[in-house]
Amino acid sequence: MGTYLNPGKDSYQMAVNSRIFIDKTDMIQYLNTVVNTQQRYVSVSRPRRFGKTMAADMICAYYDREADSRSLFARRKLAGCPSERLGEKGIHWDEYLGRFDVIRLVMTDFINVTRTVTESLSILKARILNEMNEAYPEVKYDSTDLFYSMDRFYRATRIQMVIVIDEWDAVFRIRKEDKSGHTEYLDFLRDWMKDKPYIALAYITGILPIKKYGKHSALNMFTEYSMMFPRQLARFTGFTESEVQALCKRYGRNYDGIRNWYDGYEVSDIIPPDPNHKELKEAGQSPKAIRYALYSPLSVVEAMITGVIKDYWNNTETYEALAEYIRKDFDGLKDAVALLMDGGKIKMDASTYQNDMTTFHGRDDVLSLLIHLGYLGYDDTACEVFIPNKEILDEFKTSTKSPEWK
């Protein structure tokens, strides 16, 4: 077991051992359908404290060939999932259990304000290659070329990689103004992963969707699952209504109070057409998407453990973060905020948002960022934004106490 190569199951085991654990292992059943396909590049963006890291730990524990995780997953939801059909092949729940080498990175371990992106990537490459060399000392590789060396390791061992990157967007949050660094980082990820036979699955997760330049992206091989468009991962975005109801029953908490404070994020999945469904196929239709009411996991867990329903969101970051964005001098932004705080909904267009924290051309770009940060809910059928619940409304009230808002 290494720090970056095949990190094992310990982190996920600690989550399973926790007082409150929500089983989301059936998410792996979906990921298994994209392994070794053109859709094997998965980008998941969620607000802080929405379970991103635990999902990454779960993925590592499942695919890691050294983790010995069969007993861990055999008792989870995943083991009860029916086999998925993919073309002529049936994919069982343990189809890829322990089948791959896993590289797990947390980009905040490398990216910081005192180190250039070039220096950060040099350290990252060296550490990966060191651990690969320790695992496969018989393989000749080039210590100056990560991409070539990864291919050498694969061709010598025939063992593919699952690459899992948490906080993938750290460079855009920590080094906000470093435009050349952003480009260098995106080019590195593209050159490392795109069309590489050694990659069975690439899973990156963070707060922001993939950075765009104009309407294009250096990482266009990734399928994005975001707060605005979670696709088939919608029900894994946060805690679902049924999961929260079960927790309230278990802990004897008032569900109506929990719902009033922490519910409000609405997402819908996209169900692909079922080729075996004769009636729908003949009608040229596909099943309707399922809508989910989602809750912030951090807030629900805190409320269950303490029995106190209050604003836990400010544990994720200070109110100044919200205040910084809603005071932007764009025509109509402050009026929009006032309307939202009064319970209103606002039409918006997210097409111009560049998926970073500095490039804003108008009101809708700021509102788009606030969706990804979790400060706004998004109705994808009406293309409207709204304040999702009382907890977030409290954050807006705190952020609008300065004299300029009077």
Buried (B, 14 or more C-beta within 10 A) or exposed (E): EBEBBBBBBEBBBEBBEEEBEBEBBBBBBBBBBBBEEEBBBBBBBBBBBBBBBBBBBBBBBBBBBBBEBEEBBEEBBBBEBEEBEBEEEEBBBBBBBBBBBBBBBBBBBBBBEEBBBEEBBBEBBEBBBBBBBEBBEEBEBEEEEBBEBBBBBBEEBEBBBBBBBBBBBBBBBBBBEBEEBBBBBBEBBBEBBBEBEBBBBBBBBBBBBBBBBEEEBBBEBBBBBBBBBBBBBBBBBBBBBEBBBEBBEEEEBEBEEBBBBBBBBBBBBBEEEEEEEEEBEEEEEBEEBEEBBBBBBBBBBBBBEEEEBBBBBBEBBEBEBBBEBBBBEBEEBBEBBEBBBEEEBBEBEBEBBBBBBEBBEBBBBBBBBBBBBBBBBBBBEEBBBBBBBBBBBBBBEBBBEEEEBE
